[in-house]
């Protein structure tokens, strides 16, 4: 009972911590001080949950060092090489703090705790966003796209992608899967987040091929039929889906900027934050900010996810592929304090850490109960068989 209570309290703390991280994807993130404070609280709650565990786990977390070292290379070249000393020092200090906190938490917390917490927070976030889109469209929609409780529609798409990936790779039951997949499909279509939809489509295809599950095929069929019926019967839904299938090229400015940097300063780029306007995409912006060193750094970031996932089964490399595909359209992988990066790490850890292939290969040793026993032994133990025979 004591172990069960400990696990429950850890799950609650991690859930609250993850909720705080997701909260910084809301308009709260527009205030730098408030967003930073909430992120600190979120990470602190996860650390407290880890501190309540009895002993470190044996799982390999060397990938975290590779990820953070790659981010550090990108930050050093993108700031110090361009005279941005204050930005570089502050970012590296944040990197050290986040790395230390994550290392402590990942070494002690069961990955299943992250899986449970992500499922709770992401499900609530998607459902709340959909409800806001229906009840308060004036504030929950921007240019016809659902942003719900979040700062923009792409954040809503990211949350839907994360929940859809968890639901498909680690399903609980038929009813829960139908509800989650239906909510995810509605949120993706309404938010018109093409990068998130593409990443989740990859997950859906792989899951259907790998599992060959009648339940998942039925879920996919029900959701597809429902979407088609709405599309045919409701004119406003056609407008929503047209947004998802729009042919505009909103990433052309980012590509043009990368081409210009390649012509002028391919070695060290132009420095972090020195571009004009809003540009996205982790690999492209890594090159723009830090040149060839930034490209090497991004390759190291990707390898930090791919190498440990490659030791597991198909679900591990599927979640890795989905997150890396999404990062090509969004630049969350480049910041150690990005809420998308921190949420992605929780989702990735929850899926990869519960991979049956990895658990069979690296089983966790039983944790002994170190509490001293105060009970008196009033009944002598039975003699061993060898002593009786002799």
Wavefront OBJ file of the C-alpha trace (Angstrom):
o trace
v 0.000 0.000 0.000
v 2.856 2.369 0.794
v 4.380 1.863 -2.671
v 0.995 2.381 -4.307
v 0.429 5.634 -2.428
v 3.909 6.804 -3.414
v 3.274 6.066 -7.066
v -0.070 7.886 -6.944
v 1.432 10.997 -5.369
v 4.263 11.010 -7.910
v 1.750 10.783 -10.741
v -0.251 13.691 -9.335
v 2.847 15.870 -8.972
v 4.060 15.088 -12.490
v 0.566 15.784 -13.837
v 0.528 19.186 -12.139
v 4.027 19.910 -13.404
v 3.106 18.992 -16.965
v -0.068 21.080 -16.673
v 2.088 24.074 -15.727
v 4.304 23.507 -18.767
v 1.306 23.238 -21.098
v -0.110 26.416 -19.535
v 2.801 28.390 -21.000
v 1.477 27.506 -24.466
v -1.565 29.658 -23.640
v -1.667 33.494 -23.859
v 0.213 33.372 -20.549
v 3.307 32.767 -22.700
v 3.085 36.322 -24.026
v 4.452 37.528 -20.683
v 8.078 36.401 -20.531
v 8.415 36.734 -16.765
v 5.135 34.941 -16.005
v 5.825 32.165 -18.523
v 9.322 31.588 -17.150
v 8.000 31.472 -13.590
v 5.313 28.933 -14.468
v 7.850 26.754 -16.301
v 10.119 26.828 -13.257
v 7.185 25.713 -11.108
v 6.357 22.924 -13.571
v 9.895 21.553 -13.659
v 10.163 21.909 -9.866
v 7.034 19.789 -9.354
v 8.511 17.034 -11.512
v 11.749 17.187 -9.500
v 9.804 16.960 -6.232
v 7.977 13.910 -7.575
v 11.314 12.317 -8.455
v 12.710 13.107 -5.008
v 9.894 11.104 -3.411
v 10.998 7.881 -5.092
v 13.057 5.397 -3.110
v 15.939 4.655 -5.469
v 17.309 5.574 -8.906
v 16.294 3.500 -11.903
v 18.686 1.641 -14.134
v 17.444 3.052 -17.439
v 19.948 4.678 -19.777
v 19.564 8.460 -20.004
v 22.797 9.201 -21.862
v 20.663 10.505 -24.728
v 19.793 13.547 -22.604
v 23.457 14.548 -22.460
v 23.751 14.278 -26.230
v 20.620 16.361 -26.744
v 21.668 19.138 -24.404
v 25.261 19.172 -25.668
v 23.941 19.654 -29.210
v 21.687 22.505 -28.071
v 24.693 24.035 -26.275
v 26.758 23.938 -29.501
v 23.972 25.729 -31.337
v 23.644 28.350 -28.576
v 27.400 29.014 -28.308
v 27.880 29.583 -32.037
v 24.587 31.449 -32.417
v 25.340 33.914 -29.590
v 28.985 34.188 -28.555
v 30.251 34.154 -32.155
v 27.999 37.153 -32.841
v 28.798 39.191 -29.736
v 25.551 38.302 -27.917
v 27.251 37.544 -24.603
v 24.321 38.196 -22.273
v 21.897 36.073 -24.296
v 24.451 33.289 -24.532
v 25.239 33.236 -20.815
v 21.556 33.327 -19.791
v 20.608 30.559 -22.249
v 23.501 28.317 -21.225
v 22.671 28.832 -17.553
v 19.072 27.821 -18.272
v 20.381 24.820 -20.198
v 22.442 23.640 -17.223
v 19.514 24.002 -14.813
v 17.054 22.216 -17.101
v 19.549 19.428 -17.836
v 20.226 18.843 -14.137
v 16.519 18.789 -13.282
v 15.618 16.453 -16.152
v 18.535 14.134 -15.433
v 17.455 13.785 -11.818
v 13.803 13.219 -12.751
v 14.435 10.758 -15.586
v 16.804 8.671 -13.461
v 14.212 8.203 -10.721
v 10.707 8.351 -12.213
v 9.009 5.418 -13.898
v 8.328 6.286 -17.582
v 4.763 5.048 -17.049
v 4.247 8.044 -14.747
v 5.053 10.400 -17.639
v 2.722 8.399 -19.876
v -0.189 8.731 -17.434
v 0.418 12.419 -16.783
v 0.649 13.246 -20.489
v -2.548 11.370 -21.210
v -4.475 13.292 -18.538
v -3.187 16.774 -19.347
v -3.307 16.482 -23.130
v -6.810 14.983 -23.145
v -8.120 17.770 -20.938
v -6.363 20.392 -23.077
v -7.852 19.139 -26.343
v -11.379 18.808 -24.934
v -11.250 22.264 -23.323
v -10.007 23.822 -26.566
v -12.821 22.212 -28.559
v -15.382 23.352 -25.995
v -14.057 26.921 -26.137
v -14.217 26.842 -29.912
v -17.922 25.992 -29.728
v -18.900 28.189 -26.767
v -16.680 31.255 -27.275
v -15.733 31.395 -30.961
v -14.939 35.124 -30.778
v -11.928 34.496 -28.560
v -11.115 30.840 -29.302
v -10.829 31.236 -33.086
v -8.326 33.208 -35.139
v -9.074 33.630 -38.853
v -11.369 30.605 -38.641
v -8.688 28.388 -37.069
v -9.111 26.911 -33.597
v -6.654 28.109 -31.019
v -8.891 27.193 -28.101
v -7.110 27.723 -24.807
v -3.737 28.231 -26.471
v -1.764 31.143 -27.842
v -2.225 30.164 -31.493
v -3.662 27.432 -33.699
v -0.310 25.706 -34.213
v -0.017 25.167 -30.449
v -3.442 23.505 -30.500
v -2.248 21.301 -33.360
v 0.858 20.298 -31.420
v -1.166 19.277 -28.365
v -3.532 17.280 -30.584
v -0.559 15.566 -32.254
v 0.952 14.630 -28.879
v -2.339 13.197 -27.615
v -3.026 11.328 -30.851
v 0.443 9.773 -30.815
v 0.045 8.604 -27.214
v -3.437 7.253 -27.862
v -2.449 5.251 -30.928
v 0.847 3.906 -29.598
v -0.316 3.191 -26.030
v -4.118 2.683 -26.270
v -6.163 2.007 -23.140
v -9.510 0.735 -24.442
v -11.872 0.973 -27.398
v -14.110 3.691 -25.927
v -11.215 5.843 -24.685
v -9.450 5.448 -28.024
v -12.534 6.482 -30.022
v -13.110 9.562 -27.840
v -9.440 10.631 -27.942
v -8.986 10.016 -31.670
v -12.247 11.816 -32.434
v -11.175 14.815 -30.369
v -7.726 14.836 -31.949
v -9.173 14.648 -35.479
v -11.545 17.536 -34.763
v -8.793 19.659 -33.171
v -6.366 19.060 -36.038
v -8.958 19.802 -38.712
v -10.227 22.914 -36.934
v -6.773 24.262 -36.083
v -5.640 23.600 -39.690
v -2.151 22.727 -38.447
v -0.686 20.991 -41.471
v 2.605 19.975 -39.876
v 0.845 18.345 -36.936
v -1.633 16.614 -39.258
v 1.201 15.261 -41.425
v 3.107 13.953 -38.382
v 0.004 12.225 -36.997
v -0.846 10.773 -40.404
v 2.549 9.057 -40.362
v 1.727 7.594 -36.948
v -1.696 6.382 -38.119
v -0.277 4.633 -41.183
v 2.491 2.903 -39.213
v 0.108 1.818 -36.446
v -2.394 0.325 -38.877
v 0.386 -1.563 -40.672
v 2.185 -2.731 -37.539
v -0.727 -3.681 -35.297
v -3.193 -5.075 -37.812
v -5.694 -4.513 -35.010
v -9.395 -4.883 -35.785
v -10.183 -2.367 -33.029
v -7.903 0.313 -34.457
v -9.194 -0.301 -37.961
v -12.731 0.113 -36.615
v -11.757 3.319 -34.816
v -10.154 4.714 -37.962
v -13.212 3.748 -40.005
v -15.651 5.363 -37.550
v -13.646 8.589 -37.384
v -13.235 8.724 -41.176
v -16.940 8.145 -41.797
v -17.849 10.783 -39.215
v -15.535 13.355 -40.810
v -16.892 12.599 -44.290
v -20.499 12.892 -43.091
v -19.823 16.239 -41.432
v -17.986 17.418 -44.504
v -20.965 16.540 -46.700
v -23.742 17.842 -44.437
v -22.261 20.914 -42.744
v -20.956 23.758 -44.944
v -18.909 25.278 -42.099
v -16.983 22.014 -41.693
v -16.019 22.204 -45.355
v -14.431 25.574 -44.635
v -12.488 24.082 -41.712
v -11.142 21.224 -43.800
v -10.296 23.616 -46.610
v -8.073 25.396 -44.106
v -6.265 22.157 -43.305
v -5.848 21.359 -46.991
v -4.942 24.906 -48.026
v -2.214 25.219 -50.629
v -0.528 28.390 -49.341
v 3.226 28.194 -48.716
v 3.690 29.857 -45.319
v 7.235 28.486 -44.943
v 8.658 30.093 -48.097
v 10.071 33.065 -46.162
v 12.031 30.714 -43.906
v 13.475 28.881 -46.898
v 14.385 32.137 -48.653
v 16.175 33.321 -45.511
v 18.189 30.087 -45.339
v 19.234 30.455 -48.988
v 20.354 34.028 -48.353
v 22.389 32.982 -45.296
v 23.973 30.155 -47.295
v 25.152 32.684 -49.870
v 26.485 35.230 -47.379
v 27.569 33.554 -44.099
v 27.343 29.765 -44.241
v 29.998 29.195 -41.557
v 28.418 30.780 -38.470
v 25.068 32.136 -39.668
v 23.567 35.449 -38.589
v 23.064 34.795 -34.865
v 20.032 33.874 -32.778
v 17.181 36.354 -33.065
v 18.815 38.526 -35.733
v 16.313 37.618 -38.452
v 13.402 39.883 -39.347
v 9.865 38.569 -38.960
v 8.708 35.175 -37.722
v 10.548 32.143 -39.047
v 10.130 28.523 -38.027
v 11.609 25.045 -38.632
v 14.260 23.600 -36.322
v 16.777 22.381 -38.946
v 16.521 25.491 -41.128
v 16.716 27.956 -38.257
v 19.631 26.065 -36.703
v 21.537 26.714 -39.935
v 20.333 30.319 -40.202
v 21.407 31.147 -36.650
v 24.664 29.157 -36.410
v 25.593 28.119 -39.949
v 27.220 24.754 -40.537
v 27.805 24.350 -36.796
v 24.061 24.756 -36.303
v 23.361 22.025 -38.848
v 25.783 19.721 -37.039
v 24.062 20.613 -33.764
v 20.636 19.744 -35.170
v 21.969 16.415 -36.441
v 23.152 15.730 -32.888
v 19.724 16.613 -31.492
v 18.031 14.229 -33.893
v 20.554 11.487 -33.127
v 19.879 11.892 -29.395
v 16.290 10.777 -30.054
v 16.910 8.268 -32.842
v 19.686 6.188 -31.254
v 17.869 5.118 -28.061
v 14.591 4.701 -29.957
v 16.367 2.435 -32.447
v 17.044 -0.072 -29.666
v 13.320 -0.479 -29.078
v 10.375 -1.601 -31.140
v 8.345 0.095 -33.844
v 6.408 2.285 -31.395
v 9.634 3.920 -30.165
v 10.861 4.966 -33.564
v 7.335 5.950 -34.610
v 6.988 8.556 -31.843
v 10.532 9.728 -32.616
v 9.730 10.135 -36.305
v 6.517 12.027 -35.550
v 8.239 14.512 -33.231
v 11.154 15.082 -35.602
v 8.773 15.639 -38.515
v 6.871 18.188 -36.441
v 10.114 19.925 -35.487
v 10.873 20.496 -39.175
v 7.867 22.809 -39.270
v 8.304 24.357 -35.817
v 11.484 25.527 -34.086
v 10.779 24.154 -30.587
v 13.767 21.800 -30.635
v 16.270 24.662 -30.426
v 15.403 26.070 -26.996
v 16.103 24.242 -23.710
v 13.215 26.063 -22.000
v 10.683 25.725 -24.828
v 7.410 24.282 -23.445
v 7.000 22.251 -26.643
v 10.434 20.684 -26.116
v 9.708 19.860 -22.475
v 6.273 18.402 -23.291
v 7.777 16.452 -26.202
v 10.418 14.988 -23.881
v 7.677 13.813 -21.497
v 5.694 12.230 -24.351
v 8.796 10.645 -25.875
v 9.981 9.303 -22.525
v 6.530 7.923 -21.751
v 6.336 5.973 -25.020
v 9.962 4.852 -25.373
v 10.380 4.098 -21.670
v 7.377 1.751 -21.706
v 8.446 -0.026 -24.886
v 8.071 -3.805 -24.233
v 11.199 -4.534 -26.289
v 13.372 -2.244 -24.179
v 11.877 -3.494 -20.921
v 12.642 -7.089 -21.824
v 16.173 -6.139 -22.800
v 16.888 -3.940 -19.756
v 14.646 -5.177 -16.930
v 14.428 -3.023 -13.840
v 15.813 -4.686 -10.712
v 13.400 -4.944 -7.787
v 13.719 -2.101 -5.315
v 14.187 -3.459 -1.804
v 12.177 -2.034 1.050
v 14.876 -0.492 3.230
v 12.577 0.252 6.134
v 13.774 -1.680 9.212
v 11.421 -4.339 10.525
v 10.399 -3.956 14.165
v 8.300 -7.107 14.357
v 9.523 -9.862 16.667
v 9.882 -13.330 15.194
v 7.981 -15.516 17.702
v 7.820 -18.613 15.495
v 11.133 -20.284 14.636
v 11.721 -21.006 10.968
v 11.457 -24.579 9.753
v 14.746 -26.415 9.312
v 16.049 -26.702 5.778
v 15.682 -29.967 3.837
v 19.460 -30.523 3.884
v 19.618 -30.337 7.657
v 16.707 -32.718 8.089
v 18.289 -35.248 5.739
v 21.596 -35.094 7.516
l 1 2 3 4 5 6 7 8 9 10 11 12 13 14 15 16 17 18 19 20 21 22 23 24 25 26 27 28 29 30 31 32 33 34 35 36 37 38 39 40 41 42 43 44 45 46 47 48 49 50 51 52 53 54 55 56 57 58 59 60 61 62 63 64 65 66 67 68 69 70 71 72 73 74 75 76 77 78 79 80 81 82 83 84 85 86 87 88 89 90 91 92 93 94 95 96 97 98 99 100 101 102 103 104 105 106 107 108 109 110 111 112 113 114 115 116 117 118 119 120 121 122 123 124 125 126 127 128 129 130 131 132 133 134 135 136 137 138 139 140 141 142 143 144 145 146 147 148 149 150 151 152 153 154 155 156 157 158 159 160 161 162 163 164 165 166 167 168 169 170 171 172 173 174 175 176 177 178 179 180 181 182 183 184 185 186 187 188 189 190 191 192 193 194 195 196 197 198 199 200 201 202 203 204 205 206 207 208 209 210 211 212 213 214 215 216 217 218 219 220 221 222 223 224 225 226 227 228 229 230 231 232 233 234 235 236 237 238 239 240 241 242 243 244 245 246 247 248 249 250 251 252 253 254 255 256 257 258 259 260 261 262 263 264 265 266 267 268 269 270 271 272 273 274 275 276 277 278 279 280 281 282 283 284 285 286 287 288 289 290 291 292 293 294 295 296 297 298 299 300 301 302 303 304 305 306 307 308 309 310 311 312 313 314 315 316 317 318 319 320 321 322 323 324 325 326 327 328 329 330 331 332 333 334 335 336 337 338 339 340 341 342 343 344 345 346 347 348 349 350 351 352 353 354 355 356 357 358 359 360 361 362 363 364 365 366 367 368 369 370 371 372 373 374 375 376 377 378 379 380 381 382 383 384 385 386 387 388 389 390
